[in-house]
Amino acid sequence: MSQPLLLIAAGGTGGHMFPAQALAEAMLARGWRVKLSTDARGARYTGGFPHTTEIEQVSSATFARGGIVAKAAVPFRIAGGVLGAVTKLMRDKPAVVVGFGGYPTIPAMAAATVLRLPRMIHEQNGVLGRVNELLAKRVDAVACGTWPTVLPEGVEGVYVGNPVRGAVLERAGAAYIQPGDYPMEILVIGGSQGARILSDVIPPAIASLSMERLRNIRVSHQARGEDEERVRAFYAESGITADVQPFFQDVPRRMSEAQLIISRAGASSVADISIIGRPSILVPLASAIRDEQTANARGLVDAGAAILIPESHMNIQNVTEQINAVLDNPGGALQMANAALSVAKPDATEHLVHMVETLSQKGNAE
């Protein structure tokens, strides 16, 4: 019997790609073939996928960027992508097609709809993204990573949680070392979009800590490429030991070693923080049209595991105070770490795998 094929379609951000990677790892382990359809931006994240994953790069088109001419061409580029995807899916028919959101998922998901193949979407955030909102009524199932998820009328979602990569699961519940008079790690991570405010405010906020505290502080700061040099220079001039990079390949390790994480509230980041179990300060992306990152943060904040700072309150003094609130209270920091674990969904990948396999069986029965 030939191996069943799973086609995963995911957009070009870590928020879409990391849970897609988790599903790919699990399905390959179950003897499936896995093909990933993504764009050039998403291809940057494929290094972590198992080497047996078949990578298919598609041309991406979005109404969100570009001038009038570029936006006018979007429907034609999408239509061309769909026609190409129909041809490919007819030639190599997948048992199931799973979309994780983002414009690059449109060709594969639309082609699956045309060919009436079993299909589903996974929404990582508490509010559906544009593409998943468009697809929600045209798929066989909607898996939700954050609960509750705001869904279109008439659409029912299944809460599975956000799958995390194997490297994160390997450090699930790693022992937390409470803040104290010894070297401590602060991890600063932000998504590829809108991370500048973290680079503007966090370094001076950390520099405003007491000298007694600073002598123990080590910082890992993920900064956008255009901000990298100035952030690195600021830490150096302030006498703070810091590793500044545009992208950390070993975020799970750095999370497990951190006393405090300062992060955007992207769904994947929130899931990783809860699985490993660390105190966090979350700064939702203010430019998100649907304010989905505030919804993503709600579980950790309500559990007492995280401090929420809206961008409107992001200033040096406030951030310094919140960092001190965690590092000055070792017992409270430990409680925050345990509270993060209490809302984790380490079995999210297993639930998503079950949905894929169930959908495949229904497709075979028809």
TAWOTA-V256970 format. One record per residue. N is the residue number from 1. NEAR is the number of other C-alpha atoms within 10 Angstrom. Layout:
n & near
N & NEAR
N & NEAR
This chain:
n & near
1 & 3
2 & 7
3 & 12
4 & 16
5 & 20
6 & 24
7 & 27
8 & 29
9 & 29
10 & 31
11 & 26
12 & 21
13 & 19
14 & 22
15 & 23
16 & 24
17 & 29
18 & 23
19 & 27
20 & 26
21 & 26
22 & 26
23 & 27
24 & 27
25 & 22
26 & 17
27 & 21
28 & 17
29 & 10
30 & 11
31 & 12
32 & 17
33 & 20
34 & 22
35 & 19
36 & 27
37 & 22
38 & 29
39 & 24
40 & 15
41 & 15
42 & 21
43 & 19
44 & 14
45 & 18
46 & 18
47 & 10
48 & 16
49 & 20
50 & 14
51 & 10
52 & 12
53 & 16
54 & 14
55 & 17
56 & 15
57 & 15
58 & 20
59 & 14
60 & 21
61 & 22
62 & 16
63 & 14
64 & 8
65 & 9
66 & 12
67 & 9
68 & 9
69 & 8
70 & 12
71 & 15
72 & 12
73 & 13
74 & 16
75 & 13
76 & 12
77 & 15
78 & 20
79 & 14
80 & 14
81 & 21
82 & 20
83 & 15
84 & 15
85 & 21
86 & 22
87 & 12
88 & 14
89 & 17
90 & 12
91 & 9
92 & 11
93 & 18
94 & 22
95 & 23
96 & 22
97 & 28
98 & 27
99 & 29
100 & 26
101 & 28
102 & 25
103 & 24
104 & 29
105 & 26
106 & 26
107 & 26
108 & 30
109 & 28
110 & 22
111 & 22
112 & 27
113 & 18
114 & 12
115 & 13
116 & 13
117 & 21
118 & 22
119 & 27
120 & 25
121 & 28
122 & 29
123 & 29
124 & 29
125 & 29
126 & 24
127 & 24
128 & 21
129 & 20
130 & 13
131 & 19
132 & 25
133 & 17
134 & 12
135 & 20
136 & 22
137 & 16
138 & 19
139 & 22
140 & 14
141 & 21
142 & 26
143 & 23
144 & 27
145 & 27
146 & 25
147 & 19
148 & 17
149 & 22
150 & 17
151 & 18
152 & 14
153 & 7
154 & 8
155 & 13
156 & 15
157 & 21
158 & 17
159 & 19
160 & 25
161 & 27
162 & 33
163 & 29
164 & 24
165 & 24
166 & 17
167 & 15
168 & 23
169 & 18
170 & 13
171 & 17
172 & 20
173 & 21
174 & 16
175 & 15
176 & 18
177 & 16
178 & 20
179 & 22
180 & 14
181 & 11
182 & 9
183 & 13
184 & 21
185 & 20
186 & 22
187 & 23
188 & 25
189 & 26
190 & 27
191 & 20
192 & 16
193 & 12
194 & 15
195 & 19
196 & 15
197 & 15
198 & 22
199 & 21
200 & 17
201 & 17
202 & 21
203 & 22
204 & 19
205 & 18
206 & 24
207 & 20
208 & 17
209 & 17
210 & 11
211 & 10
212 & 9
213 & 19
214 & 18
215 & 16
216 & 16
217 & 21
218 & 17
219 & 22
220 & 21
221 & 27
222 & 26
223 & 28
224 & 22
225 & 12
226 & 10
227 & 17
228 & 16
229 & 13
230 & 14
231 & 24
232 & 20
233 & 13
234 & 15
235 & 20
236 & 12
237 & 10
238 & 14
239 & 12
240 & 19
241 & 16
242 & 21
243 & 15
244 & 23
245 & 19
246 & 16
247 & 16
248 & 16
249 & 12
250 & 10
251 & 18
252 & 21
253 & 16
254 & 18
255 & 25
256 & 25
257 & 19
258 & 23
259 & 27
260 & 26
261 & 24
262 & 22
263 & 22
264 & 29
265 & 28
266 & 24
267 & 26
268 & 24
269 & 24
270 & 25
271 & 31
272 & 28
273 & 28
274 & 28
275 & 25
276 & 27
277 & 28
278 & 31
279 & 29
280 & 34
281 & 23
282 & 28
283 & 26
284 & 24
285 & 22
286 & 15
287 & 11
288 & 13
289 & 9
290 & 14
291 & 15
292 & 24
293 & 23
294 & 25
295 & 21
296 & 29
297 & 28
298 & 19
299 & 22
300 & 27
301 & 19
302 & 13
303 & 15
304 & 18
305 & 29
306 & 29
307 & 21
308 & 21
309 & 18
310 & 13
311 & 15
312 & 8
313 & 12
314 & 16
315 & 16
316 & 17
317 & 15
318 & 14
319 & 21
320 & 20
321 & 15
322 & 17
323 & 21
324 & 15
325 & 14
326 & 23
327 & 20
328 & 14
329 & 14
330 & 16
331 & 13
332 & 18
333 & 25
334 & 22
335 & 17
336 & 24
337 & 28
338 & 22
339 & 23
340 & 29
341 & 23
342 & 16
343 & 17
344 & 23
345 & 19
346 & 23
347 & 14
348 & 22
349 & 25
350 & 17
351 & 18
352 & 24
353 & 19
354 & 13
355 & 18
356 & 22
357 & 15
358 & 13
359 & 21
360 & 21
361 & 14
362 & 11
363 & 15
364 & 10
365 & 7
366 & 5
